[in-house]
Amino acid sequence: MGIKLFMFSFILTSVLFILVYIPTQLSQSPITIFKPTKSFIISNTSKPYPVKFAYLISASKGDVAKLKRLMFSLYHPGNFYLIHLDLDAPEAEHKEISRFVGGNTVFGEINNVWIVGKPNLVTYRGPTMLATTLHAMSMLLRTAKWDWFINLSASDYPLVTQDDLIHAFSDIPRDLNFVQHTSHMGWKLNKRGKPIIIDPGLHSLNKSEIWWVIKQRSLPTAFKLYTAWTVLSRSFAEYCIIGWENLPRTLLLYYTNFVSSPEGYFQTVICNSEEYKNTTVNHDLHYITWDNPPRQHPRSLGPKDYRRMVLSNRPFARKFKNNNPVLNKIDRDILRRRNGQFSAGGWCINDDERGCFSLQGEKYGVLRPGIGARRLKTLLKKLVSAPNFAKRQCR
């Protein structure tokens, strides 16, 4: 009787997860799109940007201030931004983000910032976070043309301008995937691979901790597990969503009842795929310092971490508390932006007194990379050079 009950719970949870995974096929208005109040005229002499990024920005209750600041620091007219504010957040916060996006003139002129109109309930360590990421990927694939997908949380912050990022990535192959992975899971074999969990967020409107099933499972023999921050190519994103072979769906069902599934799903899919396993760069492009021991949670960064962050040459860092003083230093010294204004870029009207505050039509397509681009190019060159690249493939 116990085994039958367990199997019923497992199957029910898996089916519910699939329904969360493909809501873009069922939802009538999956994205809240704010129509521009006026059309942005691109000059005939403007060139297209060499590469484009699609961002998923995830936020939870109490993250509105951090989310606004992150959007100002990340925004670029050549990229695309999808904001997911957890369903658990108060209605007032959802309305505030809607007003922020809908009322910003620059966002409206380009019309490349969207909000998920039917957000998911995201449970810490549960598969609902993975479902939200896959949902966002499918929405962005349908909505825009881009080269790489980047998922960030409201606690992340850039260490380069978007002009720097675009310029640095313009010289590397578009099929590369930046996914930190390892098959040597250590303690995670018993703490991640064997336990079975059920995420109440899949079938409840009230957030709660994941449920632990007493019975554990054996490790799979048909594929190797790998151990959630990634920069994924458009091609691999399409493979995960469309899945012309069954591997992504098979692993999706497996990770439905997996603890902290976002830590391993994309890594396991790509490293078990014959087509994509040789496109991996074993690096997530984030500067993170972990608690020690047991290295499970990122430590909050502060002014003492600034020098190491910069010297790492990485384009993103996490995590930051709201209004941490180090963010002001990053704004001033790296992003060249003031409070309530955008990071410096070739696309905007720049005023030394007020920073980047508006679009300039004839500058669309213009890049003005700085020292951050040189730092990032140094890191990327090291990662994708032939000797290092071969060593960093899935094993």
N, C-alpha and C positions, 0 to 999 in steps of 0.2 A: 504493500500500500504506500509506503514511504517513497519507494522508487518511482511509482506511477505519479505521485503528487509532485515529485521533483521534476520529472520529465514534462508534465503538464505546465508547470511554472516556467520551465526553460523555453518550451515551444511558444507559450503565450508571450513571454518577454521578447523573444526573437521577432515574432510577428509585429508586435507593437513597435519595436525598434525600426523595422523596415518601413513601417508607416511614417515614422518620424523622418526617416532617411529620404523619402521621396515625396515630401509635401508639395514640391513645386509642380507636380503633376495634378494635384488635387486642389490646391489653393487658387482661388479666383484672383486674388490680388496679393501675391507673395512679397512684392516690394512696394514700399511707399515711395513714390517718385515725386519730387517737388519740381513742377514744371517751371522753366525759367520765365521771369517777368519780361525779359527782353532777350533777343537773340545775340549771341556773341559772334561777331564777324571776324573770321580768320582771314588775315591778309593773303592775297594771292602769292606773295613772295615767301610766306611762311613754309617751313619744312616740317614734316611730321617728326615726332620724337623717335629716336632710334629703338627704344624699348619702352614697354608700359607694364605697370604692376597693378594687380588687383588685390586690395586689402580687405580682410575681414577684421573689424575692430570689435572685440567682445567686451562687454561691460556688465557689471552686476549692480545690485542695490548700493547706493552711496557713491557711485563712480562718476557721476555727471560732471563734476568739476575736472577730474582727471581726463575724462573723455574729451571734453572741449579743448583742453590744452593740447592733448595729443593730436587732435584733428588739425589744429592750427600749425603744429610742428611738422605734420606729415603731408599736408595738402599740396597737391600739384595738379595743374589742369590736364596733364597727360595721363594721369593715373585714374583708378576707379576705387571707390570706397563704399563698403557695405557695413553698416553699424548694426550690431545685434545687442540690444539691451535686454537682459534676462527678464522673463515673464514675471519673476518674483519681485522686481523693482516696483515701487509705488506708481500709481497712475500719474501722479504729479511729475515724476522724473521722466516718464515716457513723453509727456506733453512738453516738458522743458527741452528735451533733445529734439523733438519735432520742431519746436519754435526756433531752436538754434540752427538747425539745418535749413528749414524753410525760409528763415528770415535773413540768411547770409547772402548778400548780393553776389559774391564771387561764386559760391556754390550754385546759385541759381543761373548765372550766366553760362557756366560750362555744363551744369546738370550732370555731374559725375559723382555725387554723394547721395547715397540712398540709405533708408532704414528698413530693416525687416519688419513688414507690416503685421505678421503673425509670429511673434517671437516664441522661442521654446523655453521651457523650464530646465535650467541647467543645474545638475547636481554635482557637487565636488566629488571627484574620483569616479563618477559614473559615466556610462556611454552616451549620455545626453549631450555632453560637450563634443564628442565625436560626431554625433548626429547633426548638431548645429553647424559644425565645420563642413560636413559633406553637403548639407542643405545650402550653405552659402556658396560653396564651389559651384554647385549646379546652377544657382541663380546667376552668378557672375559669368558663367560660361554662356548662358542664354542671353545675357544682357549686353556684353561688351567684348571687344577684341583686346586681349592682353597677352603678355609673355610669361609672367611668373605670378603665382599666388602666394601671398604672405599673410599669415594669421598672427595677430597681435592682441594683447589684452590692454585694458586701460592703464595697467601698471607698467607697461613698456614705454620706452622713449627712444627716439632716434639719436644716433651719434654722428650722423652726416645729413646734409641737406638732400632733398630729393633730386636736385640737379646732380649732386655728387653720385648718388645711387644710380641714376639713369646712365650717366657717363661711364661709370666703372663697369656696369653690366653690359654695355653696348658692344664690347669686344669679345664676349665669351659665348660659346654655343648655347642656343636657346633650349636645348633638350636637357641641360644639366639640372639636377635636383639636389638641393642642399638639405640633407637629412642626416642628422647625427644618429648613428646606429652602431650596435654591437650585438653579437650573438652570445657573448659571455655575460649572462645576466646575474651571476652570483646569487646574492640573497633574494633577488627578485624572482628567481625560479619558484621559490616556495611562497613568497609574499604576493606575487603578481600572477604567475602562470597557473598555479594549481587551485587557488580559491575560486569559488563561484559566487557571484553577487547578482542582485536584482536592483535596478535603479528605479525607485518610486516615481522619479520624474517622467518616466515613460507613460505612466497611466494615472498620475495624480496631479491636481492643480496646486498642491501644497508641497513646498520643498522640505525634504528630510534627508537624513543620512542614508547611504546605500544599505541594503539588507544583505546579510551574509548567510549563505547556505551552508549547513553543517558539513555535508558531503563535499569532498574535493575531487578533482578530476586529474587524470594522468596527463602528462605533457604530450603534445601531438607528435606523431611520427611522419605525417605526410608533408609537413613543412617545418621550417626552423623559426623560432620566435626571436624577435629583435626588440630591443628596448632603445609643451610638445610642440617644440617650435620648429617650423620647417619653411623652406622657400621652394615651392613646387612648380615645375614647368607646366605650361598649359596642356601639353601632350599627356603628361602623367595624370593631371587632374581629369582630363577626359577619360582616361583609362579607368580611373577609380569610379567615375560616375556612370559612364556608359558600359564599361566592362565587357569588351568583346570576347573575353574568355572569363571563366567563372571564378577565378582566384579572388578578385576583390569582394565578391558577394559571399564566397565561402568564408573568408577571413572576417568579413563584417559580422556574420552570424556567430563566429567563434568569439569575437571581441565584444559581443553584446553583453556577456556576463563576465567580463574581464575587468579587474581592478585597474583604474587609471588607463583606460583603453586608448586615449589620445597619445600616450607615451609610446605605444608600440604598433598601432594599426598601420600607419603609412610606412613605417620602417619595415614591418613584416611583409606588406604587400610588395614593396619595391624590391626587397632583397630576395624574394621568392619568385619574382617575375623574370623570365629569361630575356624579355624584351627590354626591361628597364634597369636591371640590377647593375649594369655597367655604366649607368648615367648618374650614379650617386657620388656626391662629394660629402665626405663624412664630417660635416660641420654644419651647425645650425645658424651661424652668423650672429649669435647673441653673446653678449658679455653677461655671464651669470656667476655669482659666487654662492656656493651651497652651504647649508648648515653642516657642521662637522662635529661628530657623526650625527645621523647616518646618511647625509647627502640626499635628503628627500625633498627639502623645501628651499627655494631661493631665499637668500638673505637680502634684506632691504639695503639698497645702496645709498651712500651719502657722500659728502665732500671728500672724505679720505680715500674714496674709490676713484675719484675723477682721473687722476694720472694714469692708473692702470687701465681704466676704460678706454682712454684715448690711445694708449700705446698698444692696445689689443687689435686696433685697426678694424674692429667689428662695427657694422652699421647700426646695431640695435643693442639695448641693454635692458635688463629687468632685475628686480622689480623696484619701483619707487613709490614712496608714500606721497600723498598729495602735498604739493607746495614744499617739497624738500629743497633746501637751499642749493643743492647741486644742480637742480634743474635750471635755476636761474643762470648758473655759470655755463651750462651747456647752451642755453639760449643765447647768451651774450657772446661767448667765445667761438662756438661751433656753428650754430644755426643762424646767427646774426638776426635775431628777431626780438621784438618787444612784446610785452604782455598784450594779448588780444590781437596780435598781428601774425602774419604768416612768416615762415622761414624764408630766407633770402633765395632768390631764383631769377633766372634770366627772363622769366615770363611776366614779371610784375613791375609795377611802378615803384621804384625804390626811393625812399626819402631817408637820409641819414638820421633825421630827427625822429621819424615815426616808424621806420622799418618798412616791410613789404605789406602794403595795405590794399592794393587794387590791381586789376588786370590791365595790361597794355596790349591791344590787339596785334599790333605789328611785331610784338616780341614773342608771340606764340611759336613754339618750336625752338626758341633760343635757349641754349644751356650756358650757365655760368658756373662751371665746377670750380671748387676751391681745394684747399689742402685736404679736406675730408675725402675727396675723390682719389687723391694720390695715395692716401693711407689705405683706402679700400682696394684700390687697384693692386697695391703691394700684397695684400692678403689674398685676393683672388688669383693673382699670378702664381703665388706659392701653392695654393690649393689645387689648381688645375694644371700645373706643370706636369709633364709626362711621368717622372719618377714618383712624385707625391700622389698624383691622381690614381695611378695603378695600385699603390699601397692602400688607398682609402676606399677601394671597392668592397662590396659586400663579401663576406667570407662565411 
